[in-house]
Amino acid sequence: MGKSRNARRGRAAAEAVVEDVDQGRAELVPDRDRPRAWTLLVDGAPQSHVDLDDPAYLSFEYQRRIGHVIDLAAPPGRPLRAVHLGGGALTLARYVAATRPRSTQQVVERDAALVQLVRRELPLDPGARIRVRSTDARAGLAKVPDGWADVVVADVFGGARTPAHLTSTEFLDEVRRALAPGGVYAANLADGPPLAHLRGQIATAAARFAELALVADPAVLRGKRFGNAILVARDHPLPLAELTRRAASDPHPARVEHGRALTDFTGGAVPVTDAAAVDSPAPPESVFK
């Protein structure tokens, strides 16, 4: 594992921290506008943003949209049992701990060296009930007890692509098994024109869940650019009106698609199985410039 460039001066001098981790080169870059905030990049791709003074602050658009789903998963302040597949800088686990004290959370992050870096440079609140497992996301999910989770969040990228085995109906069968009755699943999906991956993921979720919604920038939904979309799935009715209001009022407004419009959006795509699954498409280089 590479040596940190900050040589013990990092936080005091607000210098970037750069280390080799299992999945590539990780950088923690200080936020010049927020004194104790950092952005995590892996191989140049932004992964997470954390404000140690205000863990309820979500800077990234897609994380803010997942935050809305978490906010609406239960009445305000009620503790949740949450599973996070993909850890990054543990932004969303910190968010849940800050907004819903006494929540119990499991984070599954394959990159053990990244976990060590984040724990050392961006330490968790010692009172937060957050357990981190360094293993494959699907293998970690398989260890979650049946019906344990109120929320399962999937935000897993390797080389800026979601691994194929996390895109199938068989994977969603594991998600459903882990979810409590009324629990909600939220997945960060990334795609660009012609949106074949996104359409396939919606069809896959529709084969396993009764209620779906998709939250995304209108330009992404129109296939005008590569970007993130948040898939929300549940077997109980979703809080669509409030989710739509929150998404529309964000600094970068998003649209919520559901019902017939979402079915039409899939364009006849079929559910993805393990046998046919492929990694999500790689983003164009221009996305991170």
FILUMLUM-842929 format. One line per 5 residues: their letters; for each residue x, y, z of C-alpha. Coordinates in nm, 2 decimals. Each point is the difference from the previous one (the first is absolute). Layout:
<atoms>
A> X,Y,Z  ...
</atoms>
This chain:
<atoms>
MGKSR> 0.00,0.00,0.00  0.14,0.34,-0.10  0.11,0.26,0.25  -0.21,0.30,0.08  0.13,0.32,-0.16
NARRG> -0.12,0.21,0.29  0.27,-0.15,0.23  -0.20,0.08,0.32  -0.08,0.35,-0.11  -0.32,-0.08,-0.20
RAAAE> -0.29,0.13,0.21  0.19,0.30,0.15  0.13,0.12,-0.34  -0.31,-0.11,-0.19  0.21,-0.19,-0.25
AVVED> -0.12,-0.27,-0.22  0.06,-0.36,0.12  0.09,-0.24,-0.27  0.04,-0.38,0.04  -0.01,-0.32,-0.20
VDQGR> -0.29,-0.21,0.10  -0.12,-0.34,-0.11  -0.21,0.14,-0.29  0.24,0.27,-0.12  0.13,0.34,0.11
AELVP> -0.21,0.18,0.26  0.01,0.37,0.07  -0.16,0.20,0.28  -0.02,0.36,-0.12  -0.09,0.27,0.25
DRDRP> -0.31,0.21,-0.07  0.12,0.37,-0.01  -0.35,0.12,0.09  -0.06,-0.22,0.30  0.28,-0.02,0.27
RAWTL> -0.02,-0.38,0.08  -0.15,-0.13,-0.32  0.17,-0.24,-0.25  -0.07,-0.15,-0.33  0.11,-0.36,-0.07
LVDGA> 0.11,-0.09,-0.35  0.11,-0.34,-0.12  0.21,0.00,-0.32  -0.12,0.35,-0.06  -0.37,-0.08,0.03
PQSHV> -0.19,0.18,0.27  -0.15,-0.25,0.25  -0.11,0.18,0.31  -0.01,0.33,0.19  0.01,0.02,0.38
DLDDP> -0.03,0.30,0.23  0.13,-0.11,0.34  -0.16,0.30,0.17  -0.34,-0.06,-0.17  -0.05,-0.36,-0.11
AYLSF> -0.36,0.08,-0.09  0.13,0.21,-0.29  -0.01,-0.19,-0.33  0.19,0.18,-0.27  -0.03,-0.25,-0.29
EYQRR> -0.33,0.01,-0.19  -0.05,-0.37,0.00  0.07,-0.04,0.37  -0.24,0.28,0.08  -0.27,-0.19,-0.20
IGHVI> 0.07,-0.32,0.19  -0.01,0.21,0.32  -0.36,0.10,-0.09  -0.09,-0.37,-0.03  0.15,-0.07,0.34
DLAAP> -0.18,0.30,0.15  -0.33,-0.14,-0.13  0.06,-0.36,0.10  -0.14,0.06,0.35  -0.13,0.28,0.22
PGRPL> 0.26,0.27,0.07  0.26,-0.10,0.26  -0.11,-0.36,0.03  0.31,-0.23,0.01  0.05,-0.22,-0.31
RAVHL> 0.18,-0.32,-0.07  0.19,0.07,-0.32  0.23,-0.19,-0.23  0.23,0.19,-0.23  0.15,-0.19,-0.29
GGGAL> 0.31,0.20,-0.09  0.15,0.22,0.26  0.22,0.27,-0.15  0.06,0.26,0.27  -0.30,-0.14,0.19
TLARY> -0.20,0.32,-0.08  -0.35,-0.15,0.01  0.07,-0.21,0.31  0.12,0.32,0.17  -0.32,0.17,-0.12
VAATR> -0.23,-0.26,0.15  0.19,0.01,0.33  -0.03,0.38,0.01  -0.37,0.03,-0.10  -0.12,-0.32,0.17
PRSTQ> 0.20,-0.06,0.32  0.01,-0.36,0.14  -0.03,-0.14,-0.35  0.18,-0.33,-0.06  0.19,-0.02,-0.33
QVVER> 0.21,-0.25,-0.20  0.24,0.13,-0.27  0.14,-0.25,-0.25  0.31,0.14,-0.18  0.23,-0.23,-0.18
DAALV> 0.30,0.22,0.00  0.16,-0.06,0.35  0.28,0.25,-0.06  -0.25,0.27,-0.09  -0.19,-0.08,0.32
QLVRR> 0.32,0.04,0.20  0.08,0.33,-0.17  -0.35,0.14,0.07  -0.01,-0.11,0.36  0.34,0.16,0.06
ELPLD> -0.04,0.33,-0.18  -0.38,0.04,0.04  -0.08,-0.17,0.33  -0.35,-0.11,0.08  -0.19,0.13,0.30
PGARI> 0.09,-0.26,0.26  -0.36,-0.01,0.11  -0.14,-0.09,-0.34  -0.11,-0.36,-0.03  0.17,-0.06,-0.34
RVRST> 0.16,-0.34,-0.07  0.22,-0.02,-0.31  0.07,-0.33,-0.18  0.28,-0.02,-0.26  -0.14,-0.25,-0.24
DARAG> -0.19,-0.02,-0.33  -0.34,0.17,0.01  -0.20,-0.30,-0.09  0.19,-0.22,0.24  -0.05,0.25,0.27
LAKVP> -0.37,0.04,-0.08  -0.04,-0.38,0.03  0.11,0.02,0.37  -0.28,0.25,0.09  -0.27,-0.18,0.19
DGWAD> -0.34,-0.05,-0.17  -0.23,0.30,0.03  0.26,0.20,0.20  0.04,0.32,-0.21  -0.24,0.30,-0.02
VVVAD> 0.22,0.14,-0.28  0.25,-0.16,-0.24  0.21,0.25,-0.20  0.21,-0.13,-0.30  0.27,0.24,-0.11
VFGGA> 0.27,-0.23,-0.12  0.25,0.10,-0.27  0.33,-0.16,-0.11  0.19,0.20,-0.25  -0.31,0.23,-0.03
RTPAH> -0.22,-0.30,-0.10  -0.25,-0.20,0.20  0.11,-0.37,0.00  -0.23,-0.23,-0.20  -0.09,-0.23,0.29
LTSTE> -0.17,0.30,0.17  -0.24,0.06,-0.29  -0.20,-0.32,-0.01  -0.33,-0.14,0.12  0.19,-0.24,0.21
FLDEV> 0.17,0.29,0.17  -0.33,0.16,0.06  -0.13,-0.32,0.15  0.27,0.04,0.27  -0.10,0.36,0.05
RRALA> -0.37,-0.10,0.05  0.10,-0.27,0.24  0.20,0.25,0.22  -0.27,0.27,0.00  -0.26,0.02,0.27
PGGVY> -0.37,0.02,-0.10  -0.05,0.35,-0.13  0.38,0.05,-0.05  0.14,0.20,-0.28  0.28,-0.06,-0.25
AANLA> 0.19,0.29,-0.16  0.26,-0.05,-0.27  0.24,0.24,-0.16  0.01,-0.07,-0.37  0.22,0.17,-0.26
DGPPL> -0.07,0.00,-0.38  0.00,0.21,-0.31  -0.16,-0.02,-0.34  -0.16,-0.23,-0.12  -0.08,-0.08,0.37
AHLRG> -0.01,-0.38,-0.06  0.15,-0.08,0.34  -0.25,0.23,0.18  -0.30,-0.14,-0.18  0.11,-0.35,0.08
QIATA> 0.05,0.08,0.36  -0.35,0.13,0.03  -0.14,-0.31,-0.17  0.20,-0.21,0.24  -0.13,0.18,0.31
AARFA> -0.36,-0.01,-0.14  0.03,-0.38,-0.01  0.07,-0.01,0.38  -0.18,0.31,0.15  -0.35,0.12,-0.01
ELALV> 0.08,0.37,0.01  0.27,0.19,-0.18  0.12,0.36,-0.06  0.30,0.15,-0.17  0.15,0.33,0.10
ADPAV> 0.23,0.17,-0.24  0.10,0.32,-0.18  -0.24,0.05,-0.30  0.30,0.02,-0.24  0.11,-0.35,0.11
LRGKR> -0.35,-0.14,-0.04  -0.02,0.15,-0.35  0.33,-0.17,-0.09  0.18,0.33,-0.05  0.29,-0.07,0.23
FGNAI> 0.16,-0.26,0.22  -0.10,0.02,0.37  -0.14,-0.16,0.31  -0.36,-0.12,0.06  -0.14,-0.12,0.33
LVARD> -0.22,-0.31,-0.03  -0.24,-0.03,0.30  -0.19,-0.33,0.06  -0.24,-0.12,0.25  -0.29,-0.24,0.04
HPLPL> -0.21,0.27,0.18  -0.11,0.33,-0.15  0.28,0.25,-0.04  -0.03,0.36,0.14  0.00,0.14,-0.36
AELTR> -0.14,0.34,0.07  0.25,0.09,0.26  0.29,-0.16,-0.19  -0.10,0.20,-0.31  -0.01,0.32,0.20
RAASD> 0.34,-0.05,0.16  0.16,-0.10,-0.33  -0.14,0.30,-0.18  0.12,0.24,0.27  0.36,-0.12,0.01
PHPAR> 0.28,0.24,-0.13  0.01,-0.22,-0.31  -0.36,-0.10,-0.04  -0.09,-0.35,-0.09  -0.31,-0.17,-0.15
VEHGR> -0.18,-0.30,0.15  -0.14,-0.25,-0.24  -0.24,-0.28,0.11  -0.30,-0.20,-0.11  -0.09,-0.01,-0.37
ALTDF> 0.26,0.26,-0.10  0.28,-0.22,0.16  -0.13,-0.31,-0.17  0.00,0.18,-0.33  0.35,0.12,0.06
TGGAV> 0.13,-0.36,0.02  -0.09,-0.04,-0.37  -0.05,-0.37,0.02  0.32,-0.08,0.18  0.01,-0.34,0.17
PVTDA> 0.12,-0.09,0.35  0.37,-0.08,0.04  0.11,-0.33,0.14  0.33,-0.11,0.13  0.06,-0.19,-0.32
AAVDS> -0.04,0.31,-0.22  0.12,0.27,0.23  0.28,0.24,-0.10  0.18,0.29,0.18  -0.17,0.34,-0.04
PAPPE> 0.15,0.21,-0.28  0.32,0.20,0.07  -0.06,0.38,0.01  0.16,0.21,-0.27  0.32,0.17,0.11
SVFK> -0.16,0.34,-0.03  -0.23,-0.08,0.30  0.28,0.05,0.25  0.16,0.31,-0.16
</atoms>
